Amino acid sequence: MAAAQGHFSDHSDGDRGTDQTADSRETNPTPPAFRRAVDALRSARLRPEIEIDPTRPPQRLAPYAYAVEAAVVDGEEDLADGRLVLLHDPDGHEAWKGTFRLVTLVRAELEPEMASDPLLPEVCWSWLTGALEARGLSYGEASGTVTMAGSHYFGGLADRRPATQIEIRASWTPREGPGGVPDTAAHLAAWCDLLCQIAGLPPAPGAPGAGTVTGAGVVSLPQRRGPQGA
């Protein structure tokens, strides 16, 4: 079953959202490989629980950049959120070992029983690599951090229960396909699989890993509010 079409709010030609200025676009047109990679991101088919929009990318990380932010939404509540940035350097980057790089931040609040698991950081990292591998994606030079931060409330906030947030920061080099363009749509879909997984949603019917019990990419956080629709 195909996932529902995710929604991007802007209707630009692919230059909007890059860190180029208007003057630089006139003298240094957007490389075709980067334009095609951005177009693929914008055409990706995503789960209906995902709300996604372009956002301003970070500056000076690469000559060309495009970014999206997304959230897993249940009614009025965000279960998890994050940002994915596509970087491109036509001349290549020694640390990337390629001309493209994907950089991400993913965040979610944990249930108390999960926050106490000492193996959770390793498991969360395996969710990222498992999401990429479940979709058959080749990548290299993966690196990142998994951070847990706890909050306890006092005084006027003492009625709130303690909360723990988990944060995954990571980057990886997508393998380039024909024309030097990586399959950015599939990488975005894998990233959204991770976002849904950390939000506690079950795999969507027909998605990679759905209906299986093996592999790091199919174990989710406990669902936060009863059964979630796929």
Residue, then its C-alpha position, 0 to 999 in steps of 0.5 A: m500500500a502506498a503511503a499518503q502524499g506528504h505536503f510541502s507548503d511552498h511552490s518554488d522551483g527548488d531555489r527557495g530554501t537554499d542559502q544562496t542570495a539572489d546575486s549568487r543565483e545570477t552568477n552561480p546557477t543552482p547545479p542540476a544535480f542539486r535541483r533534481a535532489v530537491d525536486a525528489l525531496r518535494s515529491a516524496r510520498l509520506r505517511p498521513e501522520i507526517e506534517i512537513d514544510p520547507t524551512r530556512p537551512p543553516q548557513r555556510l555549511a555548504p554552497y547549497a542547502y535545502a531543509v525541511e522540518a516535520a512533525v508526527v501529529d496526533g490531533e493537536e499534539d506533536l508526538a515527535d519532530g525534527r529537521l532534515v537538511l540536504l547539503h551539496d558541494p559540487d566540488g566534493h567534501e573530504a569528510w563526506k566522501g561525496t558531494f551530498r550530505l544529509v544532516t538531521l535532528v529528531r526529538a521526542e518525549l519518552e515514556p518513563e519506563m523507556a527513559s530508564d533503559p540504559l540501552l536506549p541510546e544504542v537502540c535509537w541509533s540502530w533505528l536510524t541505520g535500520a530505517l535506511e537499510a530497510r529501504g535498501l539505501s546505501y550510505g557512508e560516513a554516518s556519525g551522530t549523537v543520542t542524548m537524553a535529558g530529564s526534567h523535574y518540576f517544582g513549585g507552581l509546576a509540581d503537578r507535572r510528571p517528570a519528563t525525559q526527551i530523547e534527541i538524535r543528531a546525525s549525518w550521513t552521505p547518501r550514495e549517488g546514483p545516475g547523474g550524481v544524484p542520490d535517491t533523496a526521496a527514499h532517504l526522506a521516507a526512511w527519515c520519516d520512518l525513524l520519526c514515526q518510530i520514535a513517536g511510537l507509531p507502528p510500521a505502516p501497512g506495506a512499509p519496509g519492516a511492517g509485519t516482521v519482528t526482526g531487524a533494528g528498524v521495526v521496534s518502536l517506542p510504546q504507543r503513547r495514546g492507544p492504537q494509532g492509525a497507519 
